[in-house]
Structure formats: C-alpha cells, structure tokens
Amino acid sequence: MEYEYILIIIGAIFVNNIVLAQFLGICPFMGVSSKVKTAVGMGGAVLFVMTLAVIVTWIIMHYVLIPFEIQYMQTIAYILVIASLVQMVEIILKKMSPALYQALGVFLPLITTNCAILGVAILVIQKEFNLLKSVIFSIGNAAGFALALIIFAGIREHMDKLNIPEGMKGIPASLVVAGILALAFMGFAGMV
Amino acid sequence: MNQWKNFTKGFIKENPVFILLLGLCPTLGVTTSAINGLGMGLATTFVLLMSNTVISLIKNVIPNKVRIPSFIVIIASFVTIVDLVMAAYVPALHAQLGLFIPLIVVNCIVLGRAEAFASKNTVLSSMIDGLGMGLGFAFALTILGAVRELLGSYAIFGYKLINTDGMLVFVLAPGAFIGLAYLVAIVRRINK
C-alpha cells in the first residue's frame, strides 16, 4: 500500500510534472520566477492552497454534488470555493501568523487564477482517488510545481548576464529555456 | 470608436497569445495538432463573446465590490454550457481537450477582457471586442498547432504530407515551449 503512495508522489513530481508535462500553472511559472527567493515563496503558497483546496473540493464533490446528482455544477462550484478559500486563507494568515503572511501574502491573490489549483482539484475526481490519495497527489503536484519554478528561476537569474539576440530577449528566451527543461524532464518518463 | 479596428486588434496588434502572453496553459497544452488548437480557440471565443455581452449588459446592476466574483460566476456558467455541448456533439474533440475545457474559467483572457473592456463599454463594442479577441486567440492556437503538427508528424489538419514519422519532439511537451518561443519572436519582429 505504501508503495502505491510513493509512486503517486514520484509520478506527480517527475514523470507528469504539472508545469513541464501537463502545462498547468504556466502564468505564475513565467511571471514570478525571475528570482529564486520569490519562486520559493510562490511554491510554498501553492503547496498550502492546493492541498487545502483539494481537500475542500473533494468533500464538496462527494458529499454535496454527487448526492444531489448535480455533478455538472462542478466548474462553477469549484471556482467559487477556491476563490473564497484563497480570500479566507489570506485573512486568517494575516491575523494568526503575520510572519507566514509576510512570506506568502503577495502570492495569494495570484493563486485564484492559477489553473494548477483548479486543474488538480478536477484531476483527483477524474482519477477517482480517495481523500488520502487526493491529498498525497496534490502535495506531489505542488512539490513538482515548486521544483520546476525554482530550477527555472535559478537558470533565469544567470540569463541576465548572457548576450541574447534582440528579438529573443525576455519571454521567447524564457520559453526556450522552459522547453529545454521539459526535454530534461522527459528523461524521467517510464520511471513509474 | 472605430468598430473595425476594435475587431481586428486581437489578431496581430494586441494578440492575446503572441503579444499579451495570456492564456498560455491551453495554448501550450492542446496545440498538438491544428484541429485541436482551432477547437479550443473556438470554445474560448464562444465563452469570451457571451461573457463580454452579458457582463456589459448588466454592468450597471453589479455592485463594484463584488464585481470579480460575479464575473467569475457568469464565465463559469458559459464554460459549463460549452463543456456539456461539446461532450454531446463532438465527444472525440472533447476527450482530446479534456481538462482544458473546464479550465477556460481561469483563462486570464476571459476575465481580463471582462474587467478591462466589457465592464466599461457599450454592449455592441464589448461583443465585437469579445469576438475579435476570441478569434485572435483561436488564430494563434491554430498557427501554433499547425506548426507543431507540420514539424511533428509532417501533416496538416490531419492530412499527411510526407509519409514518414516526423520530429516527435514537436508533438511532445518541449516542442510546445520552443515552437511558441519562435512564434512570439517572429510576431514581435512583424509588429516593429
């Protein structure tokens, strides 16, 4: 049994990396990954919110939407739950733990429109995971997101010193780097 | 305002993908072939057109403080409609696009146009803006899909041009990033 959980984690982090293989959460990946420090902050915020959101949406799916047979309301229900959850987390963190709020605060509003959160919440339903598996799956995906973000930020910090052709400066060069990184992650295919 | 200019700005001048770099997740995720790109683009166009129309119709009724949640609910309703209609009439395409259909909700272009344009302009202008931006998005996705299909399997819209295997890497994840990188660089060059 434990073996299966390890496979879920490794699969989520390396083989089907959420950013580099499944293309979820590209906006923050491109937007806030110019420094390693902000990448770590964003990774932490996503880990926190993704796990919470998956737990809450899983419960809503199985105890509200399925008993009333209104699964087609999934998209509307999920996006509302995630949006209000992010607001609530922000308010609670501000009161309870100002230090953590200082570290994660600026990233929280960005997370509502991060498709990785909604994507993973829908994926665990599609894969028919139970609650424990869903939580493990979301932790693995968030770790994969953080890993990709931090590696990418590390590379981008060094790219400032390079002499890049005029037309490729900025986003195009970053996209090429992301492509090469995705190529490297393809090497993990077949591990699970 | 010149409505023709309003309509055509989405194609090159303010193209949501190539210039504004919004909605990168579906752009990279579904463009393994031209037809997938076109399907995703048209689905997004429908949502964008309808949400822009409805939001500009009721913009005076929505209190300013709850405008973002209201926009999200309106968008999510149209996404659900698209999701159900596609599942019923084009099940093969629906299965190919998969997770990215519900994720139109968190596509930054849709909420972005609602907030930046539809909540401030007349109904007719908003409809034209939604249609133009949506078709610009569909245009970008079709081009990227066509490039990847052409290089990845030497085919276009499913018709094989050369009867051998293509450069597989362009169909896989790295090809998406690198293909988009060069297209963005080319469009920037044209715009200059």
Interface residues (C-beta under 8 A of the other chain):
Chain A: L20 A21 Q22 F23 L24 G25 I26 C27 M30 Y72 M73 Q74 T75 I76 I79 L80 A83 T112 T113 N114 C115 L118 G119 I122 L123 Q126 G167 M168 I171 P172 A173 S174 L175 V176 A178 G179 I180 A182 L183 F185 M186
Chain B: L21 L22 L24 C25 P26 L28 G29 P69 I72 V73 A76 S77 V79 T80 D83 L84 L99 P102 L103 V105 V106 N107 C108 L111 V169 L172 A173 P174 G175 A176 F177 I178 L180 A181 Y182 V184 A185 R188 R189
